[in-house]
Amino acid sequence: MNKCSTLAQLLRFMQPYRRYWLGAMIALLLTAGITLAIGQGVRLVIDNGFVAGSVTQLNQAILLLVGMAVLMAGGTFIRFYLVSWLGERVTADIRQAVFDNVIRLQPSFFETNRSGEIMSRLTTDTTLLQAIIGSSFSMALRSVVTTSGALLMLFVTNIKLSLIIVAGVPLVLLPIIIFARKVRTLARQSQDSIADVGSYAGEAIQQIKTVQSYTQEAHESRAFGAEVQRAFKVAQQRIRQRAMLMALVILLVFGALSGMLWVGGYDVINGAMSAGELGAFVFYALIVAMGVGTISEVYGELQRAVGATERLMALLDAESDIKSLAGHTSLSGHSVMDMLDQQSKPANPAMLRAQLSLTDVCFSYPSRPEQRALNHFSLTLKAGSITALVGPSGAGKSTLFELLLRFYDPQQGQVCLDGLDLRALDPNELRQQIALVAQQPALFTANVIDNIRYGRPAASEAEVIAAAKAAYADEFIQRLPEGYQSELGERGVRLSGGQKQRIAIARAILSDRRILLLDEATSALDTENEHNVQLALNTLMRGRTTVIIAHRLSTILHADQIVVMEQGQVVDMGSHAALLQSSDLYARLAKLQFKQDDEAHLA
């Protein structure tokens, strides 16, 4: 992404607030004009007051200066307020737009982009952008206007001295151009290194129990220190480049000013110009010097803004691979719309039967394309049936859930709902038919009622409580300090594993979806609670298409079909009794598990 396209995207966010920009520009031009007029006021004070020795003219000149100062103060207030407001507003819009896009990206995006880095872009980069738009950009624009006006006034006041100033301008601009590319590159590296620091710290804090249980605090401190030092070194290089730029600009600017004063002083002594004209000329020359100095200083900040904007726009421009492919080519070579016409099926998932099927599916995760998680996998899940998936770790059970939820699309084969390829459906509408209870349930930093209501935000409090009772969660919730209003902390840290799971089950019960995906939903419960929750799940599963990833075979004896998986393939399926006879793998798993259960019971 080049610099022009980056700024064009940034301007797109500014367009809705054209009136504010117009007001700020009018105020800026007003204050710039008054600033330039003050130079003429200085000339009047010197020539008509000091040199002429007239108190009356001196008073008039001073009053004129005071009046201009009042107008400039009012214009500065309006400009500063409007530009600062725009900085906050545009940054908020960018932050919202980036988050709205990121939250819709497919899970594979987050395999290669760390959450800590994304958070850094949403916070650090947008904060930098706010400072640039609300302050530095305004300063740069003001300096450009006043510097241009002051250069014009210099020629009006004295052409010979103006040529001395203008001769020095290329010498000042040259280092700005030379250093610009280096500053921009270092600014981008600096923001990336800050993101790495935040990402590392966030991961260590999220895994604090693991860090402390293995007494790795010192190691993490050293590693974090190395990340901080790396970020500091990049920032140090950026600061050095900017400092060199500013020092060189100041040296050249004031060198030109000194030469101008030497020539101007001779002209005043020889009577070629008045002291007032020299005073006004010095005033305009100082404005030019300060303007160029400000531009050189702010230019580095603007380069940082470009780097931050590039990072943000990269997130904003990222597109999800998971979308409805209406009008696009399917694996069979026909468009999805043609497929819909041929099958006469409606595209609304709510109107389809809750029957799922996978046909010759091959799938590999983007992060490991050489390893197939599912390999020519075929399976039919009848509407209203209960299907259990068993097999060793890595057999592809969780991957099946990922495909049913359409977090990923298979590289080969089809995953269908009522015979319709999931790629023909809107992902959001599809997922509204599915409730998921994960083995490690996800809870949010909110209270109990909001966490349960996450499955159906419009549900009443009475419905939430009813769902909690059905999940046998009401009893422990009532014992919390504030009951259903109790805050659960980050990721539900204030609850035990079993309590988290019952909250997740209550959420699934409340959502009342037609398809249930249960990733061993009772794995974190003790025997008594497991029995109670199993009763709740039996009620919940009635009439719904249910798929269970089973680690404890005792919980799936009631399943309509048990599918044995290994290395991404179906190796056998049937009832518990039939599989004990036909599947060596299932029989081995059952023998090991029931033996462990017996030993645990005896213990």
N, C-alpha and C positions, 0 to 999 in steps of 0.2 A: 504494500500500500504506500503510494507516494504522498508527499507532503500536501499537495494540492487537494487530492481526493480526501485526505484526512480532515483538512480544514473545511472542505465542502460538506462533509457529513456533520461536522460540528455546527456549521451554519444552518443546517437543516433543523436542528433543535432550537435554534434561535428565531427562526422565521415566525412562529406563532406569536412572538412578543415584539413585533415590529414597532408598535406604538411606543413601547418603553425605550427601545433603542433610539427611535426618532427623538423622543424627549431628552434622552441622555446626550445625543449628538447636538441638539440645539443648545443645551446647557453648556456643553463642551465648547462649541463655537463661540458662545457668548463670553465665557470666561477667558478663552484664548484671545478674543478681540480686545477685551478689557486689559488683559495682561500686556498686549502690545501697545495699547493706548497709554498705559502707565509710563512707557518710555518717553512719550511726548510730554507727559506731566513732569517728568524729571527734567527735561530740557527747559520747560517753562520756569520751574523752581530755580534752576541755576542761572539762566539768562535774565529773566524778568525779576527774579527775587534777589539772589545773591549778587550777581554782577551789576544789575541796574540799581541795586540798593533801595528798591521800592517795597515798603512793608505791605501796602495794599495789594500789589500784584503777587507778593509772596503768600499772603493770606488766601487769595483767590486760587492760586496754584495748589496750596495745601488742601483747601476744601475740595478742589477737583479730585485730588488723589484719594482723599477719604471717601468721597462719593463712589469712585470707581472701586475702591476696596470693598465697600458694602455690597455693591452689585456683584463683584467677583465672589464674595463669600456666599451670597444667596445662590448663584449659579453653581458654585462648587458643591453646596449642600444637595441641590437637586441632582447633579451629575453623579455624585458619590452614592446617593441613596438608590437611584435607578439602576446604576451599573451593579452595585452590590446585590440588589434584589434579583437582577437578571442572573448574576452568578449563582446565587442559591437556587433559583427556579430552574434554570437550564440544567444544572448539575443534578437536581432531584429528578428531573425528567429522564436524564441519561441513566441515572442509577436505576430508576424504575424500569426503563425499557430494557436494559441489560439483564436485570433480574427476571423480567417476564420472559425473555428469550431463553435464558439459561435454564429456568425451571422446566422448560418444555423439551430440552434436548434429551436425546436417548442416553441410557446409562453408559454405553460404550464411550461417550465423550469424556466421562469422568474417570475412565481407566487411564487416560493419557493426560488429563488436566487435573491437578490436585485441587481439592476443595479450598485449602489454605491460600493458594495462589489466586483462585477466583474471588475469594473474600477480600484479598488485598486489592484487587482491581476495583471491586465495588466500594471499598472504603478509602484506601490510601490514594488511589488514582483519581477518584472522583473528588476527594478533598483537595488535591492538588489542582484539579481542573477548576474547582470553585474559586480558589485563590487567584488563579490566572485570569478567569473571565471577570471576576468581581473586583480585581485590583490591578494586576500587572497589565492586562490588555488595555484597560482604561488609561493607565499611565503612559503606555506606549503610544496610544492614539493621541492623547493630549500632547505628548512631546512632539509627535510628528507634525501636528497642526501648528503648535506654537513655534517650533523650529522653522517650519516653512514660512510662517508669517514673519518671524524675526529676520530671516534671511532677506525677505523682500524689503523690510524696513531698513535693513543695513544698506542696501543699494540706494534706497530713497535718501538716506541720511548722508552717506559718503561712499562714492563708487570706488575710490582708490583703496580705502581700508577694507571695503567689502571683498575686493579681489584677494586680499591677503587671507581673509577668513575662508573664502571659497577654495583657495588653493590648498588649505589644510584639510578640507572635507574628504577627498579621496584617501588621504593618509589615515583618516580615522575609520572610514568605511572598510578599507582593505583588511585590517585585522578582524573586524566583525565577520566578514565573509569567510576568512580563513578558519577562524575558530568555531564558526557556527556548526559545521558538520561534526567536529569532534565533540562539542558540547551536547549535541542532539544524541549522538551514539552513546555517550557516557550517561546521559539522562535516562535513556531506555534501560541501560544496564543497571543503573542505580535503582530504578523502580522494580526491575526483575529481582535484584538481590534483596530488596526490602520484602518482596513477596515471599521469597525463600525463607527469610527469617520468620515471618509470620506463620508460614505453613509448618515449619519445623516446630515452633513453639506450640501451635495448636494441636499437632499430633501428639506431642509429649504430654500435654495437659489432658487431652482426651483419654490417654492410656496411663493416667497417673498411678492407678492401682498396680498395674503391671510393672511400671518403672520402680515403684517403691518396694514391691514384693521381691524383686530381683536386686534391690539395693543398687540401682543404676543411676541414682541422682547425680553423682559426681561425673559419670560418663556423659549424661545428657547435658550437664552444665558445660562441660568442655566442648561437646559437639555444637551446642548452641552458641558458645563463645566464638567458635571458628566461623559459624555462619554470620554472626554479628561483625566479626573482624573483616570478613570478605566483603560484606556490604559497606563497611566503613572505608575500605581501601578504594572501592569503586567511587564512593561519594567524594573521597579525598582527591582523586584524579579529576572529577568533575569540578570541584571547588577550585583546584589549582588552575584549570583552564579558564574558568570564569574570572578568577582573581587576576590572572595575567592579562586577560582581555580588558578588564576595567582599568588596571594600572596603565596599560599602553594607551588607552583612549584618553585618560586624564592627562598623561604626559603630552600627547600630541595636541589636545585641545588647548591646554593652558600655554603650551609653547607658541601656538598660533596667536593666542590672546596677547601674550607678552610682546610678540613682534608687532602686532597691531597697535598696542599702547605706545610702543617706542616711536613708530611712525606718526601716530596721532598726536603725541606730545609735541613732536617737532612742529607739526602743522599749527597747533594752538599757539606755541611760542612765537612762530613766525606770522601769526595772524591769518593763516589760510582757512581756519575753521574756528567756531566759537567754542567756549568751554562747555556750553549746554549741549551743542551737537556732539561733542566728544563723550559727555556724560550719557546722552541718549544712546550713542553708538555702543558704549561699553555695556549699557544695560541690555541692549539687543544681543550683543555678542555673548554676554553671560547666559542669556536665555538659550541661545544656540548651543553653547557649551554644555549647559545643564541638560538640554534636550537630548543632545547626542549621547551624553553620559548615561542618561536614563534609558535611552533606547538600547545602548550597548549592554546595560545591566539587565533590562527586562527581556532582551532578546534570548538570553540564556534560559530565563523562566519560560518564555514562549516555546523554546525548543523542548523543554521538559513537558510542557502541555501537549505538544505534538506527540511525544513518546507515550504519554499517559492516554491520550485519545486513541492512538493506534491500538493499544492494548485493549481498551474498552470496546472499540469498534470491531476488533477481532472476535470478541464475545458476542457482540450484537449481530454480527453478520453470520455467525455460525448457524447452520441449518440442521435440523433434526433429520436423521435418516429414516425415522419412523413416521410415516404420513400415509394418508389415504392416496392410493395410486390411481385414482379415477382418470381414465384417459391415457395412462401409461402402459407400457408393455409388461405383461406378466411372464412368468417362466415358460408358459406354454406357447408364447409368441402372440397371444391374443390380448387385446386391451381388456382391462378389468371391466369397463362398461359393456364390452361385447359379452364377457363372461356372465355379467348380470342379466343381460337380455336373453342369453341362451338358457340360463337356469331359472329365469323368472322369479328371482328372489329379491325381496326388498333389501335396501342397504342399511336399514335401521336395525341394529343388533337387538333392540328390545322386542322386535317383532319376529325374531328367529327363535327356533327351538334351541334349548340349552344343551345341544349335542356337539361335542368336540371331536375332531379327528385329526390325526397327523398321518401324512402319506409320504413314505420314502424321504423322510426329512434328514438332511445332513446339515450340521451346523458346527462352526468353530468360532470361538470368541475372537474379536478383532485383535486382542493383545497377544493371542497365541494361535495364529491361523493355521499352523502346521498340525495342530492337535484337534481332532474332532471330538466334540463333547457329545454329539448325537451322530450316529452313523447308520444311514438307511433305516431310520426309525419309523415304524408305523403302528398306530394304536387308535382305537375308537372308544370314546367315552360317551355312553348313551345318556340321553336326557334323564335326569332323576336318579341316576345310578351312583354308587359309591365305588370308587376305584382307588386301590392302595398301591403305592410304588415302593418296592423294597429292593435292596441291593447294597453292595459295598460303597464306601465313599468314592466319589468320582465316577459313579455309574451313569450320571446324567439326569438324576432326579430333579435337582434344583433348576437345571437348564430347561427342563420341560416346563416348569412354572414360568420361567423367563419368557419362553416363546408363547405360552398361552396368554400371558399378560401383554404380549407384544412389546416387551422391552427390547427385543431383537427380532429380526426376520431371518429365516433360514436361508442358507446359500443355495440349497436345493430342496425340492419337495414343497409341500403345502401344509399349512396349519389352517383348519377350517372350523367355522361355527355354522352348524346346520348345513354343511356342504359348501359354504361360501368362504373363499379365501379371506383370511383376516386382513390382508393388505387392501382389500376392497372397502374396508370399514374405517371409520374415523377412530383413531386410538382412544380418544376420550370416551366416546360412546361405548366402545367395546369394554373398557375397564369399568364402566358404570354397571356392568352386568356381573362383575367379579369381586368377591371379597377375599382378602388374603390375611391369613394369620401366620406370621413367620415364626421360626424357631426362636429367634432373638427379636422380639417385638420392638418396633420403633415407637417411642413415646416422645412427646414434645415438651418444651419448657412452658407448661401451662397447668391449669388445674385439672382435676379428675374429670369433671363434666365436659370440659372442652376436648380432652383427649378421647373420650368415648364418642362425643358428638362429631369427631373428625370424620367418621364414616357417613354421617348424614347431618350436615350443619343446621338444617331447618328443624331437627327433632326437638320436641319439648323436653323440659326437665323430667317430667313424669316418664316419658319414653326412655330417656337415658337411664333412669333409676330401674325401670323394668328390665332393660337389657343387662344392667349390672347384676340384678338379682338372678336372671337366667344364667349368667356366667358364674354364679356363686362368688361374686366380687363385692356385693353390697355389705357383707358383714365386716370385712377388713376396711372398707372405705369409711364406714361409719365410725370406726375407731381412730381414723386419722384426725389430727388436731382441728381441722375445719371441715371435716366430712368431704362432701363432693366439691367444695371450694378450695380444698387443699392443693397447694402448688407441689408439683412432683419433681421440680428441679430439672437440670439438664439431662436429657435422655432418660428421665424417670429414675434418677439416681437414688431417690428416697424410698423406692420400693424394692422388695425382693424379686428374684427372678420369677417365682410363681405368681406373685401379685401383678407384675408387668404383663404376664401372659394372660391372666384373667381379664385385665383391662383391654387387651387386644382382642380377646374373644368377645367381650361385651361390645366392642366397636363393630366387629363383624356381624354380631346378632342385630345390632341397631341398623346397620346399613341395609340388611334384608335383600341381599343380592341373590341372583338365581344360580350362580356358580360359586362354589367355595373351594379355595385352595388352602389346605392345612398342612403346614410344614411341621409335623409332630407337635401339635398345639398343646399337648399335655406333658411335654418332656421335662419341664421345670417344676412340676407339681409333685407333692408327696402323695402317698397312696390314697389317703382319704379325699383330698381335694381332686386328685385325678379321677376318682370315681364320680364325684359330683359334677365336675366339668364334662366328663364323658357323657353323662346323662343329658347335660345341656346341649352338647354337640349333637347327640343323637336326635334331639328334638329339632335342632337347627338344620341338620342335614336332610330331614324328611322332605321329600319332594324336590330337592335341589341336586344338581349335578355336582358331585364332590370328588375332589382328588386329594389324597392324603399321602404325604411323604412319611413313611413309617420307619422309625428306628426301633420301636418297641412293638413286636409282632402281636403282643397280647391285646393291643388297642385296635387291631384291624380284623379280628376274626369274623366280624359282622359284614365285611366288605362284599359287594357283589362280585368283584373280581380283584385278584391280587396279581400285579404285574411284576415279574422278577426282571431286574435290569442289571446289565454288566457291560462296561466299556461302551456305553452309549447305544446299546441294542437291547431289544426284548429277547430274553432267552427262554422265558416260559410265562404262562399265565393260567390262572384257574382259582379254585377255592383253596383254603388253607389245607384241608384234608387231602385234596388231589395233588397239591404241590409237594406235600411231604413225601408223596410216592414218586412223583414224576421229575422233581427238580433237586438235584444233588446240592446246588448252591442254596436253595431255600431251606432244605432240610438241615444243612450245616449251620445256617444262620439261626434257625429255630432252635436247634440243639444247644448252641452256645448261649443264646439269650435266655431260654427257659432255665438252663442250668444256673446262669447268673442270678435270675430272679429267685430261684429256689434257695440259693446260697444267701441272698440278701434277706429273704424271708426268715430263714433259720437264724441269721445273725440278729 
